[in-house]
């Protein structure tokens, strides 16, 4: 099984238009939400955008690098705790030697990315020595280690999680309004998508995609795959950390439950559901996942049964994930 | 006399009780085409793999252009100018032919920690890649490597090796699985390349061997039992017994 159907070699204009349409559609949600008088919509959309960032990050290594990582919820959680601990220090409830006491997003988001990226690099150095099922097992083990570390850290709330009341700011302006915060998340997603699209098409992206297809060949050509896979893993972890920090910011709370291995699995499902071959695939996957979760769980406590059926139906009928529907629709529109 | 391009001394490789390479000495001169023949299981592919760095020998030494590379990793050997084409085509199936060869060009163009520019639109990569494809007769074919014929994939292998701007081509059965016509075409292609590159050619197709090789070495059970021109080897009684069949 090849997990990495390489993206089209060139960022075609269709792909870029697709990304733009997606971002504009997400940016319209507050307007629609207001028109419908349904504020719940923004809450769901915020969740979708944040998980989309995490899934796009994971897909760099999963879809393009062929690496099934199950530690991305852990990295997501590290980002969340960096923001949570930094902000909670303003409340005077907790203290941390290594983190500044601040609710300034311009400081704490890059910090969250740096810490998560570093953690990913350390785990990657060990995990990337293996491949296949062993890689999955090692990343799973790392995820569980991170989970239990934060369960054990009683000073940061342990299993109950860490609540903070401090108001977050962006360049000194309050960043707590639901709608402005949402726009900020959409902007972050747009930046991540644009950056990933460039990255995938660059020389670095070529090496990463080539390593997923035939590592032995790449080595024989004179390129050692490991440093490139490690850099991709660290970068992927950093962006997952960004998503985690936004997640913590969105609810003024972070707990170990955000980093359980089930969450790691959910991120993988979002990528596969949306489509591994495209940078924007996981955005569609995250949208479908979070929206269905919200709708179905309102109907029945056994919603996961229906959800499982949906995933099976998508994977069996659309080999490239939900993004195939978009491509089929686009082709049909052009033909008529 | 100058030192040979490739100098192998006492090379030994064991797989458990099986000896694949047995205290082998072998030289390939600058610009020389050396054909390595021998029955199945003689250790030809194992030797190529040790030269390229895929397999680590148990003993002996390999020197390339006067530099000891016995312990050097495969990617470094590739950068020094050792290019291998695999017996079983080994390409990037999801990439187009041009993209496949462009990876080889990229490998020789410094590190690939370049994150911004579109590699598929970079003339420094695409130009030489197209040139290499032209030189093996695959110019203008813009398809995924997974979708081309077996013979075309063999040509692609060669184009990738050439795009590395190698000094020694390690060709592991470039005609494997090809029909007579494709084989003849590949032979002509290699004849054209002979002047520009030193080659170590493993091949079962005797027409190709006799047409291409300056010198033939016969490998049996990991040992070189004969060495000489094609005609000398053809008439060597030990070779006839061991390899060409007892007639």
Interface residues (C-beta under 8 A of the other chain):
Chain A: X2 X4 X5 X6 X9 X10 X11 X198 X199 X201 X202 X203 X204 X205 X206 X207 X209 X210 X213 X214 X216 X217 X218 X219 X220 X221 X222 X223 X224 X227 X228 X231
Chain B: X52 X53 X54 X73 X74 X75 X76 X78 X79 X83 X84 X86 X90 X91 X92 X93 X94 X95 X96 X99 X102 X103 X104 X106 X107 X108 X112 X113 X114 X115 X116 X117 X118 X119 X120 X121 X122 X125 X160 X164
